[in-house]
Amino acid sequence: MSAPQRDVPGMLDSLFAVARRDLLLAWKRPGDVLNPLFFFAMVCTLFPLAVGPSAEQLTFSGPGVLWVAALLAMLIALNSLFLSDFDDGSLEQLLVSPQPLPLLAIGKTAAHWLTSGLPLVLVSPIVAITYRMPGSVVVVLMLTLTLGTMSLSLLGSIGAALTVGLHRGTALLSLLILPLSMPVLIIGANTVSLAAGNETYSAGVWALAAYAVGALSLAPFATAAALRISNE
Amino acid sequence: MATGSGALTTQLSGRDLTLFRGDRCLFQDVGFALQAGELLLFEGSNGSGKTSLMKAMVGLLEFESGVIEWNGKPVGEQRQVFHGSLVWMAHRVGLKADLTLVENLHFESALRPQSADDLDSVLERLDISRLKPLPLRSLSAGQQRRVALARMLLADVPLWLMDEPFTNLDREGRALVMRLVKEHLAKGGLCAMAAHQDVEIDATVKKVVL
């Protein structure tokens, strides 16, 4: 080469580029984003209709129902995380790019959370009205859901990466991810219950935050390794 | 640069390459050496392992034995440098069907070193500039291959890896690919290509028959 070779673009540039591309794709296909959200809203609004309008019962079961619905909605959304990239060959292109794969995985997971986890968090206050949650509890609900869905997206990216090569790997994906997500569900739902009962709940929030930080620091490496295996 | 990308030192070589898929041995003890300005052709019938060899070269599959060296160092020890020196035109184009070609190519530009060529002139050369506003899914297969060619032209890398580059291209498109490869070689680049057809090109060609 006559001219010296130009440098590889910065690592963070590639992370943001992946996230931006996936957000753009989500924007062009809003159905993929709305499906899990619709599921979440439906479960949460149908439940009170089925069990009856007793205020006591609804305040008691509200946190649990909201959290279970959020967890399942996240699972539904997870399946598509790497699937289209795998099918059209752009995953191979990411694997042979000079950029570190864990960072690209963070970029993809971040975009995925913004289009699956964040909408759930934003819709939850509206849904919470059905369960007669006071404003102070709704704040706790949103906070725990934010931290919890982040963990679920990150953990889920490992499972999605492992099962992307198997067609119809949805059942396997749920099986892989559910055990890891149980702490998130239990701590999340109980923290909101504690807040609803006017008890101290900060320990739960910290535990969820710790779980999210742990997932952020470990999951991208596992996801990257899983993607390499799935592509063989 | 003192080392690495100088015209005299750019080289790609493979020694004793053996690859298994499952229990089946695709090829055994294959070797090659490629210098700047040379074209490497992988020839073989369908299923002889051309694509697998290229996939293993870029690290998507693992060789049973043997080593690929880039500028005299095994690529396993310098994966990032090697990946930063190549662009791979795979069988599938690896572009997003819902995005326009500009959006696709813009994304690619964040992944690897970019040449100074301006996007519009590259698209003009490939005869796809009028397709700019369309999502990729509305392009024909041949036009999508041309977008994949644009990705190669926009990347500033010495090594082009092309897996069946003539698939879906018309006669004019095939001639265009050969012209682009020749230009790339003349600039001191390297190209490894898997192809069924005979490739006529005015450059040093090395063949590996699988």
Interface residues (C-beta under 8 A of the other chain):
Chain A: M1 S2 P4 Q5 R6 D7 V8 P9 D13 S14 F16 A17 V18 R20 R21 L24 L25 K28 R29 S84 D88 G89 S90 L91 E92 Q93 L94 L95 V96 S97 P98 Q99 P100 N231 E232
Chain B: M1 G4 S5 G6 A7 T10 V58 G59 L60 L61 E62 Q80 V81 H83 G84 S85 L86 W88 A90 H91 R92 V93 G94 L95 K96 A97 D98 L99 E103 F107 E108 S109 A110 L111 R112 P113 Q114 S115 P135 D156 V157 P158 K187 G188 G189
